[in-house]
Structures are given as structure tokens and as C-alpha cells.
Amino acid sequence: MSTIRAIVIDPDVPGRLAIKEVEAPQPGPSEALVQVEAISLNRGEVLGAMHFDAGWRPGWDLAGTVIKQAANGTGPQAGSRVVGMLNAGSWAEQVAVPTDRLAELPDGVTFAQAASLPVAGFTALRALEKGGFLLGKRVLITGSTGGVGLFTHQLARLSGAYVVGTARQVRNEALVREAGADEVIVGDDLSPARAYGPYDLVLESVGGKTLATALSLLASGGTCVTIGWSAAAEATIDVMNFVRTSRTTLYGLIVGTEPGSRARSEDLALLAQLVARQQLKTYIEVEASWHEIGEVAQRLLQRQFTGKAVLHLS
């Protein structure tokens, strides 16, 4: 039996993340075998790693090179530089990736840039689509300094929306404006955002009181897309106001189960092309070896940096 190295849950090591020998992947007919060069960390998978059982293999994002094309002839050929996403297990030297979750990289896009795109970029893209045609519309984004938030700001700006963002600390206001915000609400209280609303679309990732306030800021026919609960998983909302606003929608978006009329490979290809054309910036705050994953994961959980963390396997 051939083996590779992968990051595995081990409750006995600091941070619960360890590099161990595992069985090499055996691709199915519609899966390509990829040599992974870089991975990125998302808050959701890191939080999960703190609770999953020993032996679980976390990881969603990856970038690397195709070793073997899918047996059914679909997807990138061997030797292609690619970006991909899995529901679990991407933090490994080699992975089998369904070709409908794999896209070839344009020249000039690095493995680090590519690895930062899948989950955060996909979430931002699909969340913004819930608002429909955004030219001239008002969009509110909470959690603006995270990976999803920074991508969402840029994509909303490209769509022609008037964008209001948030920053918990004054020092991050300039970062949010650079990413595309027309206005920035500083602090934990979202109420001042009312001055720039009402909003046709809200992308909300904080939960608790912030979610409750965000719902009260929707325009008639507006949509609030919730993608997380970094502050609190429960919220008390004013149902009467929500109903009276008329035709408002609260949509829960989960990457792993989000439906769509197109393959995820198409979204990944679009995001990579935007990076290649310098229309989308990858805000990578931390780059390190995957041997440092325990430390970097803890820094992510403690919010010690904005943007994305990318780890290299070579």
C-alpha cells in the first residue's frame, strides 16, 4: 500500500492538527489526481478541527498540479496547474478531486493566490448572486476584514453596487475601503449603517445582535444572506418589522450544500481569471509551511490577522 502525508486530527498534539502518513488516494472515474502545492485555512474548517474525532482529515481549499487526468477524460490534463475544492481532506500531499470542482489556472496566478480562492471566493460569489442585478443597488457586508468579506467587497464593487462595510477596529478601516467599500462602519454596533440604507442585499457573518440589526436594515424585496455566526449563533429578531418591510428574505448559505445551475469549476475558473486580470486581489496575510499549521490555525481562531492564511507543502 502506497502512502502520502496528510494533516490529520490528533487530540494529543497542540492544536489537534498533525502531519501523518495515510493511504494514497485512489481517484474515481471522474476524479483527477492532484499533487498539492498550497492550501488555505478557513475559520469553519479550523473550528471543526477542534471538535472532530481523531483520524479525521480536514481541508477544503487546494492548488497544485494534475498528476493524472480523470479516467473519463474530463477536466484538466496531466501537468495542468489547477485550483480545487473538497468537502474534506484537501490538506494532503495528493488528493483526488472531482473534475466539476477543479479549474485550470491562467498564467501569472500563483499557487498561493489560487489556494485562497475556493471557499471564500465561492461563498462571496454565490452570496452576491442572491441580490440579482447589483448595478446601483445598496449592499451591506459584515465581517468585512475576513477572507469572504474582502472578496465580497471587491466583487460587489465590480458589479456596480454602493457598498457599506464594517471594521471592528479603526486600524482596519482603510483595508475595507481599499477592498471596495464606499462607507465603513467602525465598531461592533451596526446601527450607524442605517444612515446609508436601506439595503437591497446584506451579507452577514457575525450573527447575534448584528444579524438582528442587519435584518432591520433591509429594503422592501431585500435579501439577507447569512454565512456564519462568529459572534453568536442565536439572534432575537423583530418579526413584525421583518414582515412589514415586505418581501424580504433571509437565506442561509452553506458551501457544502449550496445548489447551483453551474459546476463549481466554472466559479473557480471565473475567480482565477479575475485574479489574472488584476480585478480581484487575494488578501493573503500569512504564508508559511504546512508544518506550522497548528500555530497558524490558532492565530486564525484568535483573529490575529485579517484576510487569508496560505500554507505551502513544498
C-alpha positions as CSV (number, residue, x, y, z in Angstrom):
1,M,0.0,0.0,0.0
2,S,1.4,3.4,-1.0
3,T,1.2,6.3,1.4
4,I,1.3,10.1,1.4
5,R,1.4,12.6,4.2
6,A,-1.7,14.5,5.2
7,I,-3.0,16.6,8.1
8,V,-5.0,14.5,10.5
9,I,-6.9,15.3,13.7
10,D,-4.8,14.2,16.7
11,P,-6.2,15.3,20.1
12,D,-2.8,14.5,21.7
13,V,-0.9,17.2,19.9
14,P,-1.1,21.0,20.4
15,G,-3.7,22.4,18.1
16,R,-5.1,18.9,17.4
17,L,-3.5,19.0,13.9
18,A,-0.7,16.7,12.9
19,I,1.1,15.6,9.7
20,K,0.8,11.8,9.4
21,E,1.2,9.0,6.9
22,V,-2.1,8.0,5.3
23,E,-3.2,5.8,2.4
24,A,-2.6,7.4,-1.0
25,P,-5.8,8.4,-2.8
26,Q,-7.4,6.3,-5.5
27,P,-9.2,8.5,-7.9
28,G,-12.7,7.6,-9.2
29,P,-13.5,7.7,-12.9
30,S,-14.4,11.4,-12.8
31,E,-11.7,12.5,-10.4
32,A,-8.2,13.9,-11.2
33,L,-5.2,13.1,-9.1
34,V,-3.6,16.3,-7.9
35,Q,-0.2,17.0,-6.4
36,V,-1.0,19.7,-3.8
37,E,1.3,22.7,-3.6
38,A,-0.6,25.1,-1.4
39,I,-3.7,25.1,0.9
40,S,-5.6,27.8,2.7
41,L,-7.3,27.9,6.0
42,N,-11.0,28.8,6.6
43,R,-12.4,29.6,10.0
44,G,-15.2,27.0,9.7
45,E,-12.9,24.0,9.0
46,V,-10.5,25.1,11.7
47,L,-13.3,25.3,14.2
48,G,-14.5,21.9,13.1
49,A,-11.0,20.5,13.6
50,M,-11.2,21.5,17.3
51,H,-14.2,19.1,17.7
52,F,-13.9,16.3,15.2
53,D,-12.7,12.8,16.2
54,A,-9.2,11.5,16.0
55,G,-8.3,10.5,12.4
56,W,-10.5,13.0,10.7
57,R,-8.8,14.7,7.7
58,P,-9.9,18.4,7.4
59,G,-9.3,20.8,4.5
60,W,-11.4,22.4,1.8
61,D,-9.1,24.6,-0.4
62,L,-6.2,23.4,-2.6
63,A,-4.0,24.4,-5.5
64,G,-1.5,22.2,-7.3
65,T,-0.6,20.2,-10.4
66,V,-2.6,17.4,-12.0
67,I,-0.6,14.1,-11.9
68,K,-3.2,12.1,-13.6
69,Q,-6.2,13.2,-15.6
70,A,-9.7,11.7,-14.8
71,A,-10.2,8.3,-16.4
72,N,-13.3,9.5,-18.1
73,G,-11.3,12.2,-20.0
74,T,-13.0,15.2,-18.3
75,G,-11.2,18.1,-16.6
76,P,-7.6,19.4,-16.9
77,Q,-4.9,17.2,-18.4
78,A,-1.8,15.9,-16.6
79,G,0.7,18.7,-15.9
80,S,-2.0,21.4,-15.6
81,R,-1.8,23.9,-12.8
82,V,-5.2,23.9,-11.0
83,V,-7.3,25.2,-8.2
84,G,-9.9,22.9,-6.5
85,M,-12.1,22.4,-3.5
86,L,-13.2,19.4,-1.5
87,N,-15.7,18.8,1.3
88,A,-12.9,17.4,3.4
89,G,-9.3,16.1,3.1
90,S,-7.6,18.7,0.9
91,W,-4.7,19.2,3.4
92,A,-2.6,16.5,1.9
93,E,0.3,15.9,-0.5
94,Q,-2.0,14.3,-3.0
95,V,-5.8,14.4,-3.4
96,A,-8.4,13.0,-5.8
97,V,-10.6,15.9,-6.9
98,P,-13.9,15.7,-8.9
99,T,-13.4,17.5,-12.2
100,D,-16.5,19.6,-11.6
101,R,-14.7,21.1,-8.6
102,L,-11.4,21.7,-10.4
103,A,-10.3,24.6,-12.7
104,E,-7.1,25.2,-14.6
105,L,-5.1,28.3,-13.6
106,P,-4.3,31.1,-16.0
107,D,-0.6,32.1,-16.4
108,G,0.5,34.5,-13.7
109,V,-1.8,33.2,-11.0
110,T,0.4,31.7,-8.2
111,F,-0.5,28.6,-6.2
112,A,-0.8,30.8,-3.1
113,Q,-3.2,33.1,-4.8
114,A,-5.2,30.2,-6.1
115,A,-5.4,28.4,-2.8
116,S,-7.0,31.4,-1.2
117,L,-9.9,31.4,-3.7
118,P,-12.1,28.3,-3.4
119,V,-14.3,28.5,-0.3
120,A,-14.0,32.2,0.4
121,G,-14.4,33.3,-3.2
122,F,-17.1,30.8,-4.0
123,T,-19.1,32.0,-0.9
124,A,-18.7,35.6,-1.9
125,L,-19.8,35.0,-5.5
126,R,-22.8,32.9,-4.7
127,A,-23.9,35.2,-1.9
128,L,-23.8,38.3,-4.1
129,E,-25.9,36.4,-6.7
130,K,-28.8,36.3,-4.3
131,G,-29.1,40.1,-4.8
132,G,-29.6,39.7,-8.5
133,F,-28.5,42.6,-10.8
134,L,-26.5,44.8,-8.4
135,L,-25.7,47.9,-10.5
136,G,-26.7,50.9,-8.4
137,K,-28.0,48.8,-5.6
138,R,-27.0,49.1,-1.9
139,V,-25.1,46.2,-0.3
140,L,-24.1,45.9,3.3
141,I,-21.3,43.5,4.3
142,T,-20.4,42.5,7.9
143,G,-17.2,40.6,8.7
144,S,-15.6,42.7,6.1
145,T,-11.9,42.0,7.1
146,G,-12.2,38.2,6.7
147,G,-11.4,36.2,3.6
148,V,-15.1,36.1,2.4
149,G,-15.7,39.8,3.3
150,L,-12.7,41.1,1.3
151,F,-13.6,39.1,-1.8
152,T,-17.3,40.2,-1.4
153,H,-16.3,43.8,-1.3
154,Q,-14.3,43.6,-4.5
155,L,-16.9,41.6,-6.4
156,A,-19.7,43.9,-5.3
157,R,-17.7,46.9,-6.5
158,L,-17.1,45.2,-9.8
159,S,-20.9,44.7,-10.0
160,G,-21.5,48.4,-9.7
161,A,-23.1,48.3,-6.2
162,Y,-22.9,51.0,-3.5
163,V,-21.1,49.1,-0.7
164,V,-21.1,49.6,3.0
165,G,-18.6,47.6,5.0
166,T,-17.7,47.1,8.7
167,A,-14.5,47.1,10.7
168,R,-14.3,46.3,14.4
169,Q,-11.0,48.2,14.7
170,V,-10.2,51.7,13.4
171,R,-6.9,50.4,12.0
172,N,-8.8,48.2,9.5
173,E,-11.0,50.9,8.1
174,A,-8.5,51.7,5.3
175,L,-8.3,48.0,4.3
176,V,-12.1,47.7,3.9
177,R,-12.2,50.9,1.8
178,E,-9.3,49.6,-0.4
179,A,-11.3,46.4,-1.0
180,G,-14.2,48.4,-2.3
181,A,-16.3,49.9,0.5
182,D,-17.9,53.3,-0.1
183,E,-18.6,53.7,3.6
184,V,-17.3,51.8,6.6
185,I,-19.0,51.3,10.0
186,V,-16.3,51.1,12.7
187,G,-17.1,49.1,15.9
188,D,-19.4,46.3,17.0
189,D,-22.6,48.3,16.7
190,L,-24.2,48.0,13.2
191,S,-26.9,50.7,13.8
192,P,-24.9,53.5,12.2
193,A,-25.3,51.7,8.9
194,R,-28.9,52.7,8.9
195,A,-27.8,56.2,7.6
196,Y,-26.7,54.6,4.3
197,G,-29.6,52.2,3.8
198,P,-32.0,50.6,3.3
199,Y,-30.1,47.7,1.7
200,D,-31.1,45.5,-1.3
201,L,-28.6,42.9,-0.1
202,V,-26.8,42.1,3.2
203,L,-24.1,39.6,3.5
204,E,-23.9,38.7,7.2
205,S,-21.4,36.5,9.0
206,V,-21.4,37.7,12.6
207,G,-24.8,36.5,13.9
208,G,-26.4,37.5,17.2
209,K,-27.3,41.2,17.6
210,T,-25.6,42.1,14.3
211,L,-27.8,39.7,12.4
212,A,-30.9,41.1,14.1
213,T,-29.9,44.7,13.2
214,A,-29.0,43.7,9.6
215,L,-32.5,42.3,9.1
216,S,-34.0,45.6,10.2
217,L,-32.0,47.5,7.5
218,L,-33.3,45.6,4.5
219,A,-35.3,47.4,1.8
220,S,-38.6,46.0,0.5
221,G,-37.7,43.0,-1.5
222,G,-34.2,42.8,0.0
223,T,-32.3,39.7,0.9
224,C,-30.0,39.0,3.8
225,V,-27.6,36.1,3.2
226,T,-26.2,34.6,6.4
227,I,-23.0,32.6,6.1
228,G,-21.8,32.3,9.7
229,W,-22.0,33.3,13.4
230,S,-18.6,34.4,14.5
231,A,-20.1,36.3,17.5
232,A,-23.3,34.4,18.3
233,A,-25.3,31.5,16.8
234,E,-28.6,32.8,18.1
235,A,-30.4,36.1,17.4
236,T,-33.6,37.8,18.6
237,I,-35.3,39.5,15.6
238,D,-38.2,41.9,15.3
239,V,-40.5,39.7,13.2
240,M,-43.2,42.4,12.8
241,N,-40.6,44.8,11.2
242,F,-39.3,42.0,9.0
243,V,-42.8,41.2,7.7
244,R,-43.9,44.8,7.4
245,T,-40.8,45.6,5.2
246,S,-42.4,43.3,2.7
247,R,-41.0,40.6,0.5
248,T,-37.7,40.3,2.5
249,T,-35.7,37.1,2.5
250,L,-33.3,35.5,5.0
251,Y,-31.1,33.0,3.2
252,G,-28.7,30.6,4.8
253,L,-25.7,29.7,2.6
254,I,-23.6,26.7,3.3
255,V,-20.8,26.0,0.8
256,G,-21.0,22.2,1.1
257,T,-24.7,22.0,0.2
258,E,-25.2,25.2,-1.9
259,P,-27.1,24.2,-5.1
260,G,-26.4,25.9,-8.4
261,S,-27.1,25.8,-12.2
262,R,-23.4,25.5,-13.0
263,A,-20.4,23.5,-11.8
264,R,-18.2,24.9,-9.1
265,S,-15.3,24.5,-11.6
266,E,-16.9,27.4,-13.6
267,D,-16.9,29.6,-10.5
268,L,-13.3,28.7,-9.7
269,A,-12.3,29.5,-13.3
270,L,-14.0,32.9,-13.2
271,L,-12.4,33.8,-9.9
272,A,-8.9,32.8,-11.2
273,Q,-9.5,34.8,-14.4
274,L,-10.4,37.9,-12.3
275,V,-7.1,37.5,-10.4
276,A,-5.2,37.1,-13.6
277,R,-6.7,40.3,-14.9
278,Q,-5.9,42.0,-11.6
279,Q,-9.5,42.7,-11.0
280,L,-9.6,40.6,-7.9
281,K,-6.9,40.8,-5.2
282,T,-6.1,37.9,-2.9
283,Y,-5.5,39.4,0.6
284,I,-3.0,36.9,1.9
285,E,-1.9,38.0,5.3
286,V,0.0,34.8,6.4
287,E,2.2,32.5,4.3
288,A,4.0,29.6,6.0
289,S,4.9,25.9,5.7
290,W,2.2,23.4,6.4
291,H,4.4,22.2,9.3
292,E,3.2,25.4,11.1
293,I,-0.5,24.6,10.7
294,G,-1.2,24.3,14.4
295,E,0.2,27.7,15.2
296,V,-1.4,29.4,12.2
297,A,-4.8,27.8,13.0
298,Q,-4.7,29.2,16.5
299,R,-3.8,32.6,15.2
300,L,-6.8,32.4,12.9
301,L,-9.2,31.5,15.7
302,Q,-7.8,34.3,17.8
303,R,-8.3,36.8,15.0
304,Q,-4.7,37.9,15.0
305,F,-4.8,38.7,11.3
306,T,-7.1,39.8,8.5
307,G,-7.6,38.2,5.1
308,K,-6.3,34.7,4.3
309,A,-3.7,32.3,5.6
310,V,-1.9,30.1,3.0
311,L,0.4,27.2,3.7
312,H,2.9,25.7,1.3
313,L,3.6,21.9,1.2
314,S,7.0,22.1,-0.6
